[in-house]
Protein backbone atom coordinates (compact mmCIF):
# COMPACT_ATOMS: atom_id res chain seq x y z
CA UNK A 1 0.00 0.00 0.00
CA UNK A 2 1.41 3.36 -0.99
CA UNK A 3 1.00 6.89 0.29
CA UNK A 4 -1.09 8.16 -2.63
CA UNK A 5 -0.96 11.90 -1.89
CA UNK A 6 1.27 14.46 -0.26
CA UNK A 7 0.50 15.37 3.34
CA UNK A 8 0.85 18.54 5.37
CA UNK A 9 4.05 18.29 7.40
CA UNK A 10 4.39 21.97 8.23
CA UNK A 11 3.87 21.56 11.99
CA UNK A 12 6.55 18.95 12.61
CA UNK A 13 9.58 19.41 14.82
CA UNK A 14 13.07 19.11 13.36
CA UNK A 15 13.42 15.65 14.89
CA UNK A 16 10.14 14.55 13.30
CA UNK A 17 11.21 15.96 9.92
CA UNK A 18 14.46 14.04 10.17
CA UNK A 19 12.48 10.87 10.87
CA UNK A 20 10.26 11.46 7.83
CA UNK A 21 13.38 11.96 5.67
CA UNK A 22 14.79 8.70 7.01
CA UNK A 23 11.54 6.88 6.26
CA UNK A 24 11.47 8.32 2.72
CA UNK A 25 15.06 7.13 2.21
CA UNK A 26 14.14 3.67 3.44
CA UNK A 27 11.30 3.55 0.90
CA UNK A 28 13.70 4.48 -1.90
CA UNK A 29 15.92 1.60 -0.81
CA UNK A 30 12.94 -0.78 -0.67
CA UNK A 31 11.89 0.28 -4.15
CA UNK A 32 15.34 -0.52 -5.55
CA UNK A 33 15.45 -3.89 -3.78
CA UNK A 34 11.97 -4.92 -4.90
CA UNK A 35 12.88 -3.93 -8.46
CA UNK A 36 16.03 -6.06 -8.29
CA UNK A 37 14.04 -8.99 -6.89
CA UNK A 38 11.50 -8.69 -9.71
CA UNK A 39 14.34 -9.02 -12.22
CA UNK A 40 15.65 -12.18 -10.55
CA UNK A 41 12.51 -14.29 -10.22
CA UNK A 42 10.95 -16.35 -12.97
CA UNK A 43 7.47 -16.86 -11.53
CA UNK A 44 5.15 -14.27 -13.12
CA UNK A 45 3.10 -13.81 -9.95
CA UNK A 46 6.16 -13.09 -7.82
CA UNK A 47 7.55 -10.85 -10.55
CA UNK A 48 4.34 -8.80 -10.56
CA UNK A 49 4.22 -8.72 -6.75
CA UNK A 50 7.76 -7.33 -6.55
CA UNK A 51 7.14 -4.82 -9.35
CA UNK A 52 3.99 -3.53 -7.62
CA UNK A 53 5.80 -3.36 -4.29
CA UNK A 54 8.60 -1.40 -5.95
CA UNK A 55 6.13 1.04 -7.47
CA UNK A 56 4.28 1.48 -4.18
CA UNK A 57 7.50 2.12 -2.24
CA UNK A 58 8.66 4.66 -4.84
CA UNK A 59 5.28 6.42 -4.77
CA UNK A 60 5.39 6.65 -0.98
CA UNK A 61 8.95 7.99 -1.02
CA UNK A 62 8.10 10.57 -3.68
CA UNK A 63 5.02 11.78 -1.82
CA UNK A 64 6.87 12.00 1.48
CA UNK A 65 9.70 13.98 -0.13
CA UNK A 66 7.23 16.28 -1.89
CA UNK A 67 5.49 16.88 1.44
CA UNK A 68 8.63 18.26 3.07
PDB file of N, CA, C and O in Angstrom, chain B, residues numbered from 101:
ATOM      1  N   UNK B 101       0.841  -1.166   0.000  1.00  0.00           N
ATOM      2  CA  UNK B 101       0.000   0.000   0.000  1.00  0.00           C
ATOM      3  C   UNK B 101       0.888   1.231   0.000  1.00  0.00           C
ATOM      4  O   UNK B 101       1.850   1.308   0.765  1.00  0.00           O
ATOM      5  N   UNK B 102       0.580   2.168  -0.831  1.00  0.00           N
ATOM      6  CA  UNK B 102       1.410   3.361  -0.990  1.00  0.00           C
ATOM      7  C   UNK B 102       0.708   4.593  -0.436  1.00  0.00           C
ATOM      8  O   UNK B 102      -0.518   4.653  -0.349  1.00  0.00           O
ATOM      9  N   UNK B 103       1.518   5.565  -0.067  1.00  0.00           N
ATOM     10  CA  UNK B 103       0.995   6.890   0.288  1.00  0.00           C
ATOM     11  C   UNK B 103       0.649   7.563  -1.034  1.00  0.00           C
ATOM     12  O   UNK B 103       1.541   7.938  -1.796  1.00  0.00           O
ATOM     13  N   UNK B 104      -0.633   7.716  -1.304  1.00  0.00           N
ATOM     14  CA  UNK B 104      -1.091   8.162  -2.626  1.00  0.00           C
ATOM     15  C   UNK B 104      -0.999   9.667  -2.841  1.00  0.00           C
ATOM     16  O   UNK B 104      -0.955  10.122  -3.985  1.00  0.00           O
ATOM     17  N   UNK B 105      -0.968  10.449  -1.765  1.00  0.00           N
ATOM     18  CA  UNK B 105      -0.959  11.902  -1.893  1.00  0.00           C
ATOM     19  C   UNK B 105       0.066  12.505  -0.948  1.00  0.00           C
ATOM     20  O   UNK B 105       0.529  11.854  -0.012  1.00  0.00           O
ATOM     21  N   UNK B 106       0.411  13.754  -1.207  1.00  0.00           N
ATOM     22  CA  UNK B 106       1.272  14.459  -0.263  1.00  0.00           C
ATOM     23  C   UNK B 106       0.459  14.770   0.987  1.00  0.00           C
ATOM     24  O   UNK B 106      -0.772  14.765   0.959  1.00  0.00           O
ATOM     25  N   UNK B 107       1.158  15.041   2.079  1.00  0.00           N
ATOM     26  CA  UNK B 107       0.501  15.367   3.338  1.00  0.00           C
ATOM     27  C   UNK B 107       1.105  16.642   3.903  1.00  0.00           C
ATOM     28  O   UNK B 107       2.221  17.018   3.547  1.00  0.00           O
ATOM     29  N   UNK B 108       0.374  17.299   4.776  1.00  0.00           N
ATOM     30  CA  UNK B 108       0.854  18.544   5.370  1.00  0.00           C
ATOM     31  C   UNK B 108       1.787  18.227   6.539  1.00  0.00           C
ATOM     32  O   UNK B 108       1.358  17.702   7.566  1.00  0.00           O
ATOM     33  N   UNK B 109       3.050  18.549   6.370  1.00  0.00           N
ATOM     34  CA  UNK B 109       4.045  18.293   7.403  1.00  0.00           C
ATOM     35  C   UNK B 109       4.614  19.592   7.975  1.00  0.00           C
ATOM     36  O   UNK B 109       5.714  19.605   8.527  1.00  0.00           O
ATOM     37  N   UNK B 110       3.870  20.663   7.840  1.00  0.00           N
ATOM     38  CA  UNK B 110       4.386  21.971   8.234  1.00  0.00           C
ATOM     39  C   UNK B 110       4.528  22.155   9.743  1.00  0.00           C
ATOM     40  O   UNK B 110       5.288  23.018  10.181  1.00  0.00           O
ATOM     41  N   UNK B 111       3.828  21.377  10.536  1.00  0.00           N
ATOM     42  CA  UNK B 111       3.866  21.560  11.986  1.00  0.00           C
ATOM     43  C   UNK B 111       4.773  20.564  12.705  1.00  0.00           C
ATOM     44  O   UNK B 111       4.638  20.372  13.914  1.00  0.00           O
ATOM     45  N   UNK B 112       5.678  19.939  11.991  1.00  0.00           N
ATOM     46  CA  UNK B 112       6.552  18.947  12.609  1.00  0.00           C
ATOM     47  C   UNK B 112       7.791  19.598  13.206  1.00  0.00           C
ATOM     48  O   UNK B 112       8.253  20.643  12.746  1.00  0.00           O
ATOM     49  N   UNK B 113       8.313  18.954  14.240  1.00  0.00           N
ATOM     50  CA  UNK B 113       9.577  19.408  14.821  1.00  0.00           C
ATOM     51  C   UNK B 113      10.721  18.971  13.909  1.00  0.00           C
ATOM     52  O   UNK B 113      10.522  18.175  12.992  1.00  0.00           O
ATOM     53  N   UNK B 114      11.906  19.491  14.164  1.00  0.00           N
ATOM     54  CA  UNK B 114      13.070  19.108  13.363  1.00  0.00           C
ATOM     55  C   UNK B 114      13.347  17.608  13.482  1.00  0.00           C
ATOM     56  O   UNK B 114      13.699  16.955  12.500  1.00  0.00           O
ATOM     57  N   UNK B 115      13.187  17.077  14.676  1.00  0.00           N
ATOM     58  CA  UNK B 115      13.415  15.648  14.887  1.00  0.00           C
ATOM     59  C   UNK B 115      12.409  14.810  14.085  1.00  0.00           C
ATOM     60  O   UNK B 115      12.765  13.786  13.502  1.00  0.00           O
ATOM     61  N   UNK B 116      11.158  15.258  14.067  1.00  0.00           N
ATOM     62  CA  UNK B 116      10.138  14.553  13.296  1.00  0.00           C
ATOM     63  C   UNK B 116      10.411  14.648  11.798  1.00  0.00           C
ATOM     64  O   UNK B 116      10.224  13.673  11.070  1.00  0.00           O
ATOM     65  N   UNK B 117      10.850  15.817  11.335  1.00  0.00           N
ATOM     66  CA  UNK B 117      11.207  15.963   9.921  1.00  0.00           C
ATOM     67  C   UNK B 117      12.355  15.044   9.544  1.00  0.00           C
ATOM     68  O   UNK B 117      12.346  14.435   8.475  1.00  0.00           O
ATOM     69  N   UNK B 118      13.342  14.945  10.421  1.00  0.00           N
ATOM     70  CA  UNK B 118      14.463  14.038  10.166  1.00  0.00           C
ATOM     71  C   UNK B 118      13.984  12.592  10.075  1.00  0.00           C
ATOM     72  O   UNK B 118      14.481  11.820   9.254  1.00  0.00           O
ATOM     73  N   UNK B 119      13.030  12.230  10.908  1.00  0.00           N
ATOM     74  CA  UNK B 119      12.477  10.873  10.865  1.00  0.00           C
ATOM     75  C   UNK B 119      11.744  10.624   9.556  1.00  0.00           C
ATOM     76  O   UNK B 119      11.871   9.551   8.967  1.00  0.00           O
ATOM     77  N   UNK B 120      10.983  11.600   9.098  1.00  0.00           N
ATOM     78  CA  UNK B 120      10.264  11.460   7.831  1.00  0.00           C
ATOM     79  C   UNK B 120      11.264  11.308   6.676  1.00  0.00           C
ATOM     80  O   UNK B 120      11.052  10.501   5.771  1.00  0.00           O
ATOM     81  N   UNK B 121      12.346  12.082   6.714  1.00  0.00           N
ATOM     82  CA  UNK B 121      13.380  11.957   5.673  1.00  0.00           C
ATOM     83  C   UNK B 121      13.997  10.567   5.695  1.00  0.00           C
ATOM     84  O   UNK B 121      14.263   9.985   4.643  1.00  0.00           O
ATOM     85  N   UNK B 122      14.224  10.039   6.879  1.00  0.00           N
ATOM     86  CA  UNK B 122      14.795   8.696   7.013  1.00  0.00           C
ATOM     87  C   UNK B 122      13.822   7.642   6.464  1.00  0.00           C
ATOM     88  O   UNK B 122      14.230   6.705   5.779  1.00  0.00           O
ATOM     89  N   UNK B 123      12.554   7.809   6.769  1.00  0.00           N
ATOM     90  CA  UNK B 123      11.535   6.877   6.265  1.00  0.00           C
ATOM     91  C   UNK B 123      11.455   6.950   4.737  1.00  0.00           C
ATOM     92  O   UNK B 123      11.354   5.920   4.071  1.00  0.00           O
ATOM     93  N   UNK B 124      11.500   8.159   4.186  1.00  0.00           N
ATOM     94  CA  UNK B 124      11.475   8.315   2.722  1.00  0.00           C
ATOM     95  C   UNK B 124      12.686   7.627   2.098  1.00  0.00           C
ATOM     96  O   UNK B 124      12.561   6.956   1.074  1.00  0.00           O
ATOM     97  N   UNK B 125      13.845   7.790   2.709  1.00  0.00           N
ATOM     98  CA  UNK B 125      15.056   7.133   2.206  1.00  0.00           C
ATOM     99  C   UNK B 125      14.944   5.621   2.261  1.00  0.00           C
ATOM    100  O   UNK B 125      15.405   4.924   1.358  1.00  0.00           O
ATOM    101  N   UNK B 126      14.335   5.117   3.316  1.00  0.00           N
ATOM    102  CA  UNK B 126      14.140   3.667   3.436  1.00  0.00           C
ATOM    103  C   UNK B 126      13.213   3.150   2.337  1.00  0.00           C
ATOM    104  O   UNK B 126      13.401   2.045   1.828  1.00  0.00           O
ATOM    105  N   UNK B 127      12.213   3.952   1.976  1.00  0.00           N
ATOM    106  CA  UNK B 127      11.301   3.549   0.903  1.00  0.00           C
ATOM    107  C   UNK B 127      11.997   3.565  -0.459  1.00  0.00           C
ATOM    108  O   UNK B 127      11.694   2.736  -1.317  1.00  0.00           O
ATOM    109  N   UNK B 128      12.914   4.487  -0.658  1.00  0.00           N
ATOM    110  CA  UNK B 128      13.700   4.485  -1.902  1.00  0.00           C
ATOM    111  C   UNK B 128      14.516   3.196  -1.982  1.00  0.00           C
ATOM    112  O   UNK B 128      14.583   2.553  -3.029  1.00  0.00           O
ATOM    113  N   UNK B 129      15.132   2.834  -0.864  1.00  0.00           N
ATOM    114  CA  UNK B 129      15.920   1.595  -0.812  1.00  0.00           C
ATOM    115  C   UNK B 129      15.039   0.379  -1.076  1.00  0.00           C
ATOM    116  O   UNK B 129      15.416  -0.507  -1.842  1.00  0.00           O
ATOM    117  N   UNK B 130      13.866   0.335  -0.443  1.00  0.00           N
ATOM    118  CA  UNK B 130      12.937  -0.777  -0.668  1.00  0.00           C
ATOM    119  C   UNK B 130      12.535  -0.870  -2.130  1.00  0.00           C
ATOM    120  O   UNK B 130      12.457  -1.964  -2.688  1.00  0.00           O
ATOM    121  N   UNK B 131      12.280   0.272  -2.751  1.00  0.00           N
ATOM    122  CA  UNK B 131      11.893   0.283  -4.152  1.00  0.00           C
ATOM    123  C   UNK B 131      12.976  -0.346  -5.020  1.00  0.00           C
ATOM    124  O   UNK B 131      12.686  -1.157  -5.899  1.00  0.00           O
ATOM    125  N   UNK B 132      14.215   0.031  -4.769  1.00  0.00           N
ATOM    126  CA  UNK B 132      15.339  -0.519  -5.546  1.00  0.00           C
ATOM    127  C   UNK B 132      15.480  -2.026  -5.326  1.00  0.00           C
ATOM    128  O   UNK B 132      15.722  -2.779  -6.270  1.00  0.00           O
ATOM    129  N   UNK B 133      15.327  -2.455  -4.080  1.00  0.00           N
ATOM    130  CA  UNK B 133      15.455  -3.887  -3.782  1.00  0.00           C
ATOM    131  C   UNK B 133      14.320  -4.694  -4.413  1.00  0.00           C
ATOM    132  O   UNK B 133      14.562  -5.749  -5.000  1.00  0.00           O
ATOM    133  N   UNK B 134      13.088  -4.205  -4.295  1.00  0.00           N
ATOM    134  CA  UNK B 134      11.974  -4.921  -4.899  1.00  0.00           C
ATOM    135  C   UNK B 134      12.128  -4.993  -6.414  1.00  0.00           C
ATOM    136  O   UNK B 134      11.786  -6.004  -7.027  1.00  0.00           O
ATOM    137  N   UNK B 135      12.640  -3.929  -7.016  1.00  0.00           N
ATOM    138  CA  UNK B 135      12.878  -3.934  -8.460  1.00  0.00           C
ATOM    139  C   UNK B 135      13.927  -4.983  -8.825  1.00  0.00           C
ATOM    140  O   UNK B 135      13.773  -5.710  -9.806  1.00  0.00           O
ATOM    141  N   UNK B 136      14.983  -5.054  -8.036  1.00  0.00           N
ATOM    142  CA  UNK B 136      16.025  -6.059  -8.291  1.00  0.00           C
ATOM    143  C   UNK B 136      15.461  -7.470  -8.124  1.00  0.00           C
ATOM    144  O   UNK B 136      15.765  -8.359  -8.920  1.00  0.00           O
ATOM    145  N   UNK B 137      14.645  -7.675  -7.098  1.00  0.00           N
ATOM    146  CA  UNK B 137      14.036  -8.989  -6.892  1.00  0.00           C
ATOM    147  C   UNK B 137      13.148  -9.363  -8.077  1.00  0.00           C
ATOM    148  O   UNK B 137      13.139 -10.513  -8.515  1.00  0.00           O
ATOM    149  N   UNK B 138      12.403  -8.387  -8.591  1.00  0.00           N
ATOM    150  CA  UNK B 138      11.505  -8.694  -9.711  1.00  0.00           C
ATOM    151  C   UNK B 138      12.291  -9.115 -10.949  1.00  0.00           C
ATOM    152  O   UNK B 138      11.784  -9.871 -11.777  1.00  0.00           O
ATOM    153  N   UNK B 139      13.506  -8.637 -11.079  1.00  0.00           N
ATOM    154  CA  UNK B 139      14.341  -9.016 -12.223  1.00  0.00           C
ATOM    155  C   UNK B 139      15.005 -10.369 -12.044  1.00  0.00           C
ATOM    156  O   UNK B 139      15.539 -10.928 -13.002  1.00  0.00           O
ATOM    157  N   UNK B 140      14.979 -10.904 -10.825  1.00  0.00           N
ATOM    158  CA  UNK B 140      15.651 -12.180 -10.553  1.00  0.00           C
ATOM    159  C   UNK B 140      14.708 -13.381 -10.560  1.00  0.00           C
ATOM    160  O   UNK B 140      15.149 -14.505 -10.798  1.00  0.00           O
ATOM    161  N   UNK B 141      13.438 -13.165 -10.309  1.00  0.00           N
ATOM    162  CA  UNK B 141      12.506 -14.295 -10.220  1.00  0.00           C
ATOM    163  C   UNK B 141      11.926 -14.641 -11.583  1.00  0.00           C
ATOM    164  O   UNK B 141      11.836 -13.796 -12.474  1.00  0.00           O
ATOM    165  N   UNK B 142      11.539 -15.885 -11.720  1.00  0.00           N
ATOM    166  CA  UNK B 142      10.946 -16.351 -12.971  1.00  0.00           C
ATOM    167  C   UNK B 142       9.426 -16.433 -12.892  1.00  0.00           C
ATOM    168  O   UNK B 142       8.736 -16.250 -13.895  1.00  0.00           O
ATOM    169  N   UNK B 143       8.915 -16.704 -11.713  1.00  0.00           N
ATOM    170  CA  UNK B 143       7.472 -16.855 -11.528  1.00  0.00           C
ATOM    171  C   UNK B 143       6.764 -15.528 -11.812  1.00  0.00           C
ATOM    172  O   UNK B 143       7.077 -14.518 -11.182  1.00  0.00           O
ATOM    173  N   UNK B 144       5.821 -15.517 -12.746  1.00  0.00           N
ATOM    174  CA  UNK B 144       5.150 -14.265 -13.121  1.00  0.00           C
ATOM    175  C   UNK B 144       4.397 -13.599 -11.968  1.00  0.00           C
ATOM    176  O   UNK B 144       4.336 -12.371 -11.894  1.00  0.00           O
ATOM    177  N   UNK B 145       3.827 -14.400 -11.073  1.00  0.00           N
ATOM    178  CA  UNK B 145       3.098 -13.813  -9.948  1.00  0.00           C
ATOM    179  C   UNK B 145       4.046 -13.107  -8.982  1.00  0.00           C
ATOM    180  O   UNK B 145       3.753 -12.006  -8.516  1.00  0.00           O
ATOM    181  N   UNK B 146       5.179 -13.736  -8.682  1.00  0.00           N
ATOM    182  CA  UNK B 146       6.162 -13.092  -7.817  1.00  0.00           C
ATOM    183  C   UNK B 146       6.760 -11.859  -8.502  1.00  0.00           C
ATOM    184  O   UNK B 146       6.984 -10.830  -7.865  1.00  0.00           O
ATOM    185  N   UNK B 147       7.011 -11.981  -9.795  1.00  0.00           N
ATOM    186  CA  UNK B 147       7.552 -10.850 -10.548  1.00  0.00           C
ATOM    187  C   UNK B 147       6.615  -9.645 -10.444  1.00  0.00           C
ATOM    188  O   UNK B 147       7.061  -8.528 -10.183  1.00  0.00           O
ATOM    189  N   UNK B 148       5.317  -9.876 -10.650  1.00  0.00           N
ATOM    190  CA  UNK B 148       4.336  -8.803 -10.560  1.00  0.00           C
ATOM    191  C   UNK B 148       4.231  -8.260  -9.139  1.00  0.00           C
ATOM    192  O   UNK B 148       4.102  -7.051  -8.945  1.00  0.00           O
ATOM    193  N   UNK B 149       4.286  -9.142  -8.147  1.00  0.00           N
ATOM    194  CA  UNK B 149       4.222  -8.722  -6.750  1.00  0.00           C
ATOM    195  C   UNK B 149       5.384  -7.790  -6.414  1.00  0.00           C
ATOM    196  O   UNK B 149       5.189  -6.747  -5.790  1.00  0.00           O
ATOM    197  N   UNK B 150       6.592  -8.169  -6.829  1.00  0.00           N
ATOM    198  CA  UNK B 150       7.763  -7.329  -6.552  1.00  0.00           C
ATOM    199  C   UNK B 150       7.712  -6.018  -7.328  1.00  0.00           C
ATOM    200  O   UNK B 150       8.096  -4.974  -6.802  1.00  0.00           O
ATOM    201  N   UNK B 151       7.246  -6.060  -8.563  1.00  0.00           N
ATOM    202  CA  UNK B 151       7.138  -4.823  -9.345  1.00  0.00           C
ATOM    203  C   UNK B 151       6.134  -3.862  -8.709  1.00  0.00           C
ATOM    204  O   UNK B 151       6.394  -2.662  -8.620  1.00  0.00           O
ATOM    205  N   UNK B 152       4.991  -4.384  -8.266  1.00  0.00           N
ATOM    206  CA  UNK B 152       3.990  -3.535  -7.625  1.00  0.00           C
ATOM    207  C   UNK B 152       4.512  -2.987  -6.311  1.00  0.00           C
ATOM    208  O   UNK B 152       4.275  -1.824  -5.982  1.00  0.00           O
ATOM    209  N   UNK B 153       5.221  -3.815  -5.557  1.00  0.00           N
ATOM    210  CA  UNK B 153       5.803  -3.361  -4.292  1.00  0.00           C
ATOM    211  C   UNK B 153       6.834  -2.269  -4.538  1.00  0.00           C
ATOM    212  O   UNK B 153       6.909  -1.304  -3.778  1.00  0.00           O
ATOM    213  N   UNK B 154       7.620  -2.410  -5.585  1.00  0.00           N
ATOM    214  CA  UNK B 154       8.604  -1.399  -5.949  1.00  0.00           C
ATOM    215  C   UNK B 154       7.921  -0.077  -6.293  1.00  0.00           C
ATOM    216  O   UNK B 154       8.340   0.988  -5.841  1.00  0.00           O
ATOM    217  N   UNK B 155       6.877  -0.162  -7.089  1.00  0.00           N
ATOM    218  CA  UNK B 155       6.125   1.037  -7.473  1.00  0.00           C
ATOM    219  C   UNK B 155       5.505   1.713  -6.260  1.00  0.00           C
ATOM    220  O   UNK B 155       5.572   2.935  -6.123  1.00  0.00           O
ATOM    221  N   UNK B 156       4.901   0.924  -5.380  1.00  0.00           N
ATOM    222  CA  UNK B 156       4.280   1.484  -4.177  1.00  0.00           C
ATOM    223  C   UNK B 156       5.307   2.166  -3.277  1.00  0.00           C
ATOM    224  O   UNK B 156       5.056   3.257  -2.764  1.00  0.00           O
ATOM    225  N   UNK B 157       6.456   1.530  -3.084  1.00  0.00           N
ATOM    226  CA  UNK B 157       7.496   2.120  -2.241  1.00  0.00           C
ATOM    227  C   UNK B 157       8.012   3.421  -2.846  1.00  0.00           C
ATOM    228  O   UNK B 157       8.251   4.390  -2.126  1.00  0.00           O
ATOM    229  N   UNK B 158       8.185   3.444  -4.165  1.00  0.00           N
ATOM    230  CA  UNK B 158       8.656   4.658  -4.839  1.00  0.00           C
ATOM    231  C   UNK B 158       7.621   5.779  -4.732  1.00  0.00           C
ATOM    232  O   UNK B 158       7.977   6.936  -4.505  1.00  0.00           O
ATOM    233  N   UNK B 159       6.347   5.437  -4.896  1.00  0.00           N
ATOM    234  CA  UNK B 159       5.278   6.425  -4.766  1.00  0.00           C
ATOM    235  C   UNK B 159       5.261   7.020  -3.369  1.00  0.00           C
ATOM    236  O   UNK B 159       5.148   8.235  -3.207  1.00  0.00           O
ATOM    237  N   UNK B 160       5.373   6.169  -2.366  1.00  0.00           N
ATOM    238  CA  UNK B 160       5.389   6.649  -0.979  1.00  0.00           C
ATOM    239  C   UNK B 160       6.581   7.571  -0.745  1.00  0.00           C
ATOM    240  O   UNK B 160       6.430   8.643  -0.160  1.00  0.00           O
ATOM    241  N   UNK B 161       7.759   7.161  -1.197  1.00  0.00           N
ATOM    242  CA  UNK B 161       8.951   7.993  -1.025  1.00  0.00           C
ATOM    243  C   UNK B 161       8.786   9.345  -1.699  1.00  0.00           C
ATOM    244  O   UNK B 161       9.097  10.384  -1.116  1.00  0.00           O
ATOM    245  N   UNK B 162       8.296   9.323  -2.925  1.00  0.00           N
ATOM    246  CA  UNK B 162       8.104  10.571  -3.678  1.00  0.00           C
ATOM    247  C   UNK B 162       7.125  11.490  -2.967  1.00  0.00           C
ATOM    248  O   UNK B 162       7.377  12.690  -2.855  1.00  0.00           O
ATOM    249  N   UNK B 163       6.022  10.952  -2.488  1.00  0.00           N
ATOM    250  CA  UNK B 163       5.020  11.778  -1.824  1.00  0.00           C
ATOM    251  C   UNK B 163       5.510  12.296  -0.473  1.00  0.00           C
ATOM    252  O   UNK B 163       5.175  13.415  -0.085  1.00  0.00           O
ATOM    253  N   UNK B 164       6.286  11.508   0.238  1.00  0.00           N
ATOM    254  CA  UNK B 164       6.871  12.003   1.479  1.00  0.00           C
ATOM    255  C   UNK B 164       7.849  13.141   1.207  1.00  0.00           C
ATOM    256  O   UNK B 164       7.821  14.168   1.885  1.00  0.00           O
ATOM    257  N   UNK B 165       8.706  12.953   0.218  1.00  0.00           N
ATOM    258  CA  UNK B 165       9.700  13.983  -0.127  1.00  0.00           C
ATOM    259  C   UNK B 165       9.003  15.258  -0.598  1.00  0.00           C
ATOM    260  O   UNK B 165       9.410  16.361  -0.234  1.00  0.00           O
ATOM    261  N   UNK B 166       7.960  15.108  -1.403  1.00  0.00           N
ATOM    262  CA  UNK B 166       7.229  16.276  -1.888  1.00  0.00           C
ATOM    263  C   UNK B 166       6.460  16.981  -0.773  1.00  0.00           C
ATOM    264  O   UNK B 166       6.103  18.151  -0.907  1.00  0.00           O
ATOM    265  N   UNK B 167       6.209  16.286   0.303  1.00  0.00           N
ATOM    266  CA  UNK B 167       5.492  16.876   1.438  1.00  0.00           C
ATOM    267  C   UNK B 167       6.399  17.714   2.335  1.00  0.00           C
ATOM    268  O   UNK B 167       5.923  18.506   3.148  1.00  0.00           O
ATOM    269  N   UNK B 168       7.689  17.534   2.179  1.00  0.00           N
ATOM    270  CA  UNK B 168       8.625  18.258   3.066  1.00  0.00           C
ATOM    271  C   UNK B 168       8.719  19.721   2.721  1.00  0.00           C
ATOM    272  O   UNK B 168       9.459  20.462   3.368  1.00  0.00           O
TER     273      UNK B 168
END
